[in-house]
Amino acid sequence: MVPFLDLTRQYKRIEDEILTAQRRVLEKGRFILGEEVSAFEVEFAHYCGVRYGVGVGSGTDALFLALKAAGIGEGDEVITVSHSFIAGAIAISMTGAKPVFVDIDPETYTMDPSELEYLLKKRKRRNRVKAILPVHLYGQPAEMKPLMEITNRYHLFLIEDACQAHGAEYQGKKAGSLGLLGCFSFYPTKNLGAYGDGGMVVTDDKKLYDKVRLLRCYGEKKKYEHVLKGGNSRLDEIQAAILRVKLKYLDLWNGERRRKALAYKRMLESTEVVCPVEKEQARHVYHLFVIRTKRRNALQAFLKEKGIGTLIHYPTPIHIQKAYRELGYRKGDLPVTEKHAQEVLSLPFFPELTTEEMGKVNEEIKSFFREGEKG
Ligand SMILES: Cc1ncc(COP(=O)(O)O)c(C=O)c1O
């Protein structure tokens, strides 16, 4: 059996430190917005190369609060991708704005800058578009240079969905630090994952930082003095203490992911599967190792039979999900997105995956294609 993901192996590596950190919080008796959250905000912002971080309840909330802080709301449109987890689109909808989808680059699976430009030119009412929300999908940084040029030219905000890209880099800068605001999730499976929900907004902009801080906690400026209608979305002390331990290991674990990704690529070179690419200006952190093949469903079923866990990220693009029916998209509107949704397959992948397990995955993939040739 090769599991798709086994989080207990990582826990075993750092068990003592985690238990010590948790005990520290329990013994102090402060669970909400205390020293651990403040310290982790400083440490994670520093790691990302930005001035400020605000710990929030989840990645979805990080996206929602970042958009809200930028002033996005009713009547606005935000351009994002459809080949992603639905949270980005949901966060846009939560502000009252409308998500508009653009196709992805066939090689990097991230927002295609030329498609974005085409969409902006084509849109008659483009003055409604206020922001773009690219996603650094699977740990692969989006093509930020052309995206930044376009957003400057059209006077749009650029907010990054870096929920799958802790530690990824583009031209030497960390994902999340290139746009106006960067949004992270600490969902347990992420490269930097808590043992529960959590998220963070990072930015260099003091005004936006102050606004996100107000929005995450009832718009409270001082105790019981409320200056705007904020909600409740706070990273908690126990999760922050856990994340402070794990942050120290993030570069080590990302390095292990990168080495394993390279090993998979070498093993699978001789097969017909398409492996992830790494662009010259990008440092991919392989949140997932996603291959593509036209025979995806058959391969997935074959691997399942052999005891190998795989997942599909994501089988149905957002623009054709029932939840977004009112937007009026049809099949065929985003051809690259739709083609990829039929072909992508995420292989077992995490820093603690063993060489033997990877060898077994490789062997079975090869045997699947050999049988296909015979059959
Ligand atoms: C690309 C992307 N955006 C947003 C989210 C939402 O994060 P969360 O689950 O912490 O709300 C996730 C992860 O779940 C994600 O993968």
The ligand as an ORCA input file, in Angstrom:
! r2SCAN-3c Opt
* xyz 0 1
  C      -5.735     27.199     -3.886
  C      -6.481     27.244     -2.587
  N      -7.123     28.370     -2.244
  C      -7.793     28.466     -1.083
  C      -7.865     27.416     -0.199
  C      -8.694     27.546      1.034
  O      -8.003     27.340      2.201
  P      -8.768     26.795      3.513
  O      -9.123     25.380      3.299
  O      -7.754     26.992      4.590
  O      -9.947     27.679      3.713
  C      -7.188     26.225     -0.513
  C      -7.126     25.059      0.387
  O      -7.953     24.442      0.868
  C      -6.506     26.130     -1.737
  O      -5.891     24.999     -2.089
*
